[in-house]
Amino acid sequence: SDPAVSVIGSDRQLEIINLVSSCAGPLGMVGGQSLDMEMEQQEFPFSTLEQIHRSKTGALIRGSVLAGAIGAGCDGEQKKALEQYGVKIGLAFQIVDDLLNATATTKQLGKAAGSDAEKGKATYPAYFGIDETRKMAASTVNEAVDSLADFDERAEPLRELARYIYTRSN
């Protein structure tokens, strides 16, 4: 058997499988992507945009962070802090993605720039403008980093990941 898998007990393996399935499925990425496509060319409240962003890639990022926490055997408080971190970097990723779609070139993105506006998608820049969206991305990243306050220097790669997500927007 694979030594990496045998280190994690079957109860935690099942918890991780359940988590990843939930984050990828209809209540996670698949559901968020479906809602995103369904809402194209429509006006809707900001709360719907938040729901879309919490799903999609945000759910997978949150799930990835939590899967690591579960696999490492973190206690309840540590898992709660890491879940908060995952939620915040997932949201920051989506905010920055909206921002880049509105401000970067097709060459910089590696995909069609401005495609969100062409598809009539509601985005953070559409609701708040470029400058305010950039501030919101920075604030969300800071909240992610702050959620790791009780962790020592071993959490520095997570802090750097959060900062990197923001630097993509500049």
Contacts in CASP RR format, 6 or more apart in sequence:
PFRMAT RR
TARGET T0000
AUTHOR 0000-0000-0000
METHOD contacts of the structure
MODEL  1
SDPAVSVIGSDRQLEIINLVSSCAGPLGMVGGQSLDMEMEQQEFPFSTLE
QIHRSKTGALIRGSVLAGAIGAGCDGEQKKALEQYGVKIGLAFQIVDDLL
NATATTKQLGKAAGSDAEKGKATYPAYFGIDETRKMAASTVNEAVDSLAD
FDERAEPLRELARYIYTRSN
5 13 0 8 1.000
8 16 0 8 1.000
8 71 0 8 1.000
12 70 0 8 1.000
12 71 0 8 1.000
12 73 0 8 1.000
15 70 0 8 1.000
16 67 0 8 1.000
16 68 0 8 1.000
16 70 0 8 1.000
16 71 0 8 1.000
19 63 0 8 1.000
19 66 0 8 1.000
19 67 0 8 1.000
19 70 0 8 1.000
20 63 0 8 1.000
20 67 0 8 1.000
22 28 0 8 1.000
23 29 0 8 1.000
23 59 0 8 1.000
23 60 0 8 1.000
23 62 0 8 1.000
23 63 0 8 1.000
24 30 0 8 1.000
24 59 0 8 1.000
24 60 0 8 1.000
25 31 0 8 1.000
26 34 0 8 1.000
27 55 0 8 1.000
28 55 0 8 1.000
28 56 0 8 1.000
28 59 0 8 1.000
29 55 0 8 1.000
29 56 0 8 1.000
29 57 0 8 1.000
29 58 0 8 1.000
29 59 0 8 1.000
29 60 0 8 1.000
31 55 0 8 1.000
32 51 0 8 1.000
32 52 0 8 1.000
32 55 0 8 1.000
32 56 0 8 1.000
32 59 0 8 1.000
33 55 0 8 1.000
33 56 0 8 1.000
35 48 0 8 1.000
35 51 0 8 1.000
35 52 0 8 1.000
35 55 0 8 1.000
36 52 0 8 1.000
36 56 0 8 1.000
36 121 0 8 1.000
39 48 0 8 1.000
39 52 0 8 1.000
39 121 0 8 1.000
39 122 0 8 1.000
40 119 0 8 1.000
40 120 0 8 1.000
40 121 0 8 1.000
41 119 0 8 1.000
41 120 0 8 1.000
43 122 0 8 1.000
44 122 0 8 1.000
46 127 0 8 1.000
48 122 0 8 1.000
49 122 0 8 1.000
49 123 0 8 1.000
49 124 0 8 1.000
49 127 0 8 1.000
53 90 0 8 1.000
53 91 0 8 1.000
53 94 0 8 1.000
53 95 0 8 1.000
54 87 0 8 1.000
54 91 0 8 1.000
56 94 0 8 1.000
57 90 0 8 1.000
57 93 0 8 1.000
57 94 0 8 1.000
57 97 0 8 1.000
58 86 0 8 1.000
58 87 0 8 1.000
58 90 0 8 1.000
58 91 0 8 1.000
58 93 0 8 1.000
58 94 0 8 1.000
61 86 0 8 1.000
61 89 0 8 1.000
61 90 0 8 1.000
61 93 0 8 1.000
62 83 0 8 1.000
62 86 0 8 1.000
62 87 0 8 1.000
62 90 0 8 1.000
63 86 0 8 1.000
65 82 0 8 1.000
65 83 0 8 1.000
65 85 0 8 1.000
65 86 0 8 1.000
65 89 0 8 1.000
65 158 0 8 1.000
66 79 0 8 1.000
66 82 0 8 1.000
66 83 0 8 1.000
66 86 0 8 1.000
68 74 0 8 1.000
68 82 0 8 1.000
69 78 0 8 1.000
69 79 0 8 1.000
69 82 0 8 1.000
69 83 0 8 1.000
70 79 0 8 1.000
74 82 0 8 1.000
77 150 0 8 1.000
78 150 0 8 1.000
78 151 0 8 1.000
81 147 0 8 1.000
81 148 0 8 1.000
81 150 0 8 1.000
81 151 0 8 1.000
82 147 0 8 1.000
82 148 0 8 1.000
84 143 0 8 1.000
84 144 0 8 1.000
84 147 0 8 1.000
85 144 0 8 1.000
85 147 0 8 1.000
85 148 0 8 1.000
85 158 0 8 1.000
85 162 0 8 1.000
86 144 0 8 1.000
88 140 0 8 1.000
88 141 0 8 1.000
88 143 0 8 1.000
88 144 0 8 1.000
88 147 0 8 1.000
88 162 0 8 1.000
89 141 0 8 1.000
89 144 0 8 1.000
89 161 0 8 1.000
89 162 0 8 1.000
89 165 0 8 1.000
90 165 0 8 1.000
91 140 0 8 1.000
92 137 0 8 1.000
92 140 0 8 1.000
92 141 0 8 1.000
92 144 0 8 1.000
92 162 0 8 1.000
92 165 0 8 1.000
92 166 0 8 1.000
93 165 0 8 1.000
95 124 0 8 1.000
95 133 0 8 1.000
95 136 0 8 1.000
95 137 0 8 1.000
95 140 0 8 1.000
96 137 0 8 1.000
96 165 0 8 1.000
96 166 0 8 1.000
96 168 0 8 1.000
96 169 0 8 1.000
98 116 0 8 1.000
98 123 0 8 1.000
98 124 0 8 1.000
98 125 0 8 1.000
98 133 0 8 1.000
99 124 0 8 1.000
99 125 0 8 1.000
99 130 0 8 1.000
99 133 0 8 1.000
99 134 0 8 1.000
99 137 0 8 1.000
99 169 0 8 1.000
100 108 0 8 1.000
100 109 0 8 1.000
100 168 0 8 1.000
100 169 0 8 1.000
101 109 0 8 1.000
101 113 0 8 1.000
101 114 0 8 1.000
101 115 0 8 1.000
101 116 0 8 1.000
101 117 0 8 1.000
101 123 0 8 1.000
102 114 0 8 1.000
102 116 0 8 1.000
102 117 0 8 1.000
102 123 0 8 1.000
102 125 0 8 1.000
102 130 0 8 1.000
103 125 0 8 1.000
103 130 0 8 1.000
103 169 0 8 1.000
104 113 0 8 1.000
105 113 0 8 1.000
106 112 0 8 1.000
106 113 0 8 1.000
112 118 0 8 1.000
116 123 0 8 1.000
116 126 0 8 1.000
117 123 0 8 1.000
117 126 0 8 1.000
124 133 0 8 1.000
124 136 0 8 1.000
124 137 0 8 1.000
125 133 0 8 1.000
128 136 0 8 1.000
134 169 0 8 1.000
137 165 0 8 1.000
137 166 0 8 1.000
137 169 0 8 1.000
138 166 0 8 1.000
141 162 0 8 1.000
141 163 0 8 1.000
141 165 0 8 1.000
141 166 0 8 1.000
144 162 0 8 1.000
145 159 0 8 1.000
145 162 0 8 1.000
145 163 0 8 1.000
148 155 0 8 1.000
148 158 0 8 1.000
148 159 0 8 1.000
151 158 0 8 1.000
END
